[in-house]
Amino acid sequence: MKKLDKWASQSSSSSSSSSSGGVVAEPTANDAKSNRWIEVQKNQYYTTYVDRRSFEARGTAQNRYVRAYFKRAYTPIGSQVLGNNSDGRVKPDVITYSITEGQYFVDSYYEAWSTPHYYDVHGNLIYEGRLQDYVHWARYIPDSPEEQLKDTLFHMAGWDY
């Protein structure tokens, strides 16, 4: 946790949410004060945060992995694209954020290890399931955003080799 505390203090942005009993829930006022979510990546469609309380790094050498809950806060463009490409499952401009559990290994990743949950601006669950923005399992493409995220997460765990 000390490594994550140090990482969180260096992070330029954080958000909040909470989960209990394996069910992802809406943020509480206490979570906002705890710096639970650490920003780890940003693009034109969403900002990705890692939950510092669920962050777990395990393994050795080529069998290392990081597992945690991840939150995506969608930009207006990202929300619109997500809805437009959902085959009618969600409307454009409705989704504000999503939360799912992910695992990042040395050479592959489960972007959505658990079922993604999508919420609106008021924290209402809009959709439960995988939309086009989450892949299940994949291998890294060199220098891809997914590999860069893995490198950031491994750095957070103190694995800079």
Steps between C-alpha positions, in 0.01 A plus 500: 500500500790738560596478132143579399481787750815646348361448148168660598673805641679544166181452299351817363140390529277263694136410521295273721268206516433214733428131489384251757430131503622459143233738369614829355319791664469877467761727663457627854623822658764307699644351180552846353727587792699176486655540153373155416533543123840577344514629142720272289417577136310749286386518138236691303226253596556435872730532798597176674537482878620211717345426839785520749312287755458204268844530334680168526840409351610135503737256340865496404702546183288418193199396711436842653158663486302790637130474582271786606171674438520757224274796435460671165363855507374568147538829318191630316651364176573165664147470635353583160721247317422235762125545454518523122690170484295305757247351258221675690599371845568853630415842362770747395608755762356305795799311640726705729724229645554127523662273756643150451777279630803453277819296500824599330765231449852527356389416144117507501203655677138454598369851458166398651559201726161561659181632339522873428235721663407826325353798689342834419592837649279432806659162576208297366593165347423530127644179361670188633707313243778549252463778241742567213749692718612191696679200359507182700847348459778616267874507447679834499590676179840666551469861621119476506296689762429166671871420529568853625229453765659170604837675531345770720330241722819294531689819589243566773579153637872579500576281199722725294700225337 
